[in-house]
Amino acid sequence: MQRPGDPVILFFDEPLAADSIDTGISLFADGVPVETLETQLDGTAVILNPGDGLRHGVDYEVVIDGLTDLAGNPATVAPLQFSLDDIGGSTVTRRPALALTTYPGYPCETDHSLLDLSAGVLGQCYSDGGVGDTLPVSTMPSDRPITVVFSKSMDLNSINQGDTFIVEKVRQEPNGSVTVVESNVPGRLEKNLQRIRFYPDQPWEADAHYRYTLKSSEDAGSCSTGSYTSICDSDGLALKTDLLEGLDDGGGNNGPDDMVIYFTGTEPLDSVFTPLRNLPVRDTNANFIVDCDSNTNPDCLEPFDHQGSDAEGWAASANSTKLRVRNNEASASPPVIVASTADARVGCETGERCPKDKFIYQTYALNTEVIGPGIYEPTGDEGILVNLYPTQLATTSISVFTELRVFGFIPLQEESITNTQVLRMRYAKDDPACSGPGCSRSGLIPGVITEGEDGQPVFKTRAELMLDAPDMEIPLGGRHDLYGREFVLELEGNITFFDDGRMQIEQRNSNLVDINVRARALGVPGGEIVTIDLPLQIPEQGVYLNFISNPVKEIPAEH
């Protein structure tokens, strides 16, 4: 349950002597003492972090020898060993970091041609398919920091206030243009390997407008040490802000892809802002690839770890989604050239069984707002109301195989590869009764913590989403329509409270989800164009999301 940048927190049963911390506790990394260990004492808790943060693939050991309470009695604790999962060496494919959550705002490069700050209209995410909702201008309580969470460890030297991370106070003129009222709003930028927070010196002014910019460019040299023009990750890749246009949208010298987010200041809120992260994850290195040569290999970098069996099927593991083709059957046309129905399978060629190859794995984070007691209107449940901030989820790839019967009898296997997919959480409708594509959406997603059948706390919500596959490969250069595909997840799951103050929220879908995909490809003799309709499904309980709240203590410094 640890990520790079997270501290190690040790809780004791009585207050400790501050003068025993420096010499009474040590951290070893692969057997070598960490000389840059940062420590902080908070009553009965000790917070530890290496100066450069915890790292993946390193064996750590905490040794306590000489730590005492206020009376001088020594603490007797056996050495504590732990490690963060290995993310592979230089041979593993590296992909750029994403902004998983941006608070305030929505984490995508945005077209601001519709920007209207007074009306609360932001614009739309740039998308290959050109499909998407109009996003609202977010509001920001005066006493909260700007917070961005990344999908992987970052090069902290590339995140520079006023240079690659810019906060400005702005106003919009009657003609629609934006004027900078105050450039480089003064404040404190805290940098963590996978998160940054900006605290302004003065509270955000109510009804005033601001924007912050995460600089990014695919130009060569944008991540050059000492001359950064982008926010960059630890692999020297610029932050990816336009995933909806494809993971590789040309590269080279495409110019800036800055993520610019506008927001409006408001008065402080009585609710509690609670950020969550998805842990554990199979795609630990967040390259949107399962780095495993086979799901039957338990010794690969990211091994298969699900409950079930080949005979009875496998359940979704934490932060994965199961996919299938309805009745293993697709439709194809024109029927004169091919049979009107086609055998179709997820994960393997038709006629084969591959129960372990039906899953995609998500990388994401989630911000929530705990409101307080109330009634959850969709179900009438009474409990603690919680609102979710919409964001984007990125997934690994999956293949769908279709066997076309050319002229009714010649079998032809075709493989469609989704590559990295994007799930877009949608803002709630301003008018719940509105239907159709023109409904205004600016609300957070409502949910509730209530009592389950066995008396345990559970969380329920209904999430409307869009699915995009901008890099999907159709045989022989064909086309597809998997852009902005709308669907709904009815989610429910247990909440577990840990001894250290964190909580875990499980979410599984109770509804069957249909996602129909249409592909057109040259797939038969003579170069005939064939249209294939793939009725994909997410079965009930096929989605398993697992969230964990942030550590309850931290060292607020650059690490």
Buried (B, 14 or more C-beta within 10 A) or exposed (E): EBBBBBBBBBBBEEBBBEEBBEEBBBBBBEEEEBEEBBBBBEEEBBBBBBEBBBBBBBEBBBBBEBBBBEEEEEBEBEEEEEBBBBBBEEEBEBBBBBBBBBBBBBBBBBBBEBBEBEEBBBBBBBBBBEBBBBBBBBBBBBEBBBBBBBBBBBBBEBBBBEEBBBBBBBEBEEEEEBEEEEEEBEBEBBBBBBBBBBBBEEBBBBEBBBBBBBBBBBBEEBBEEEEBBBBBBBBBBBBBBBBBBBBBBEEEEEEBBBBBBBBBBBEEBEBEBBBBBBBEBBBBBBBBBBBBEEBEEEEBBBBBEBEEEEEEEBBBBBBBBBBBBBEEBBBBBEEEBBBEBBBBBBBBBBEEEBBBBBBBBBBBBBBBBEBEEBEBEBBEBEBBBBBBBBBBBBBBBBBBBBBBBBEEEEEBBBEBBBBBBBBBBBBBBEEEEEEEEEBBBBBBBBBBBBEBEEEEBBBBBBBBBBBBBBBBBBBEEBEBBBBBBEBEBBBBBBBEEEEEEBBBBBBBBEBEBEBBBEBBBBBBEEEBBBBBBBBBBBBBEBBBBBBBBBBBBBBEEBB
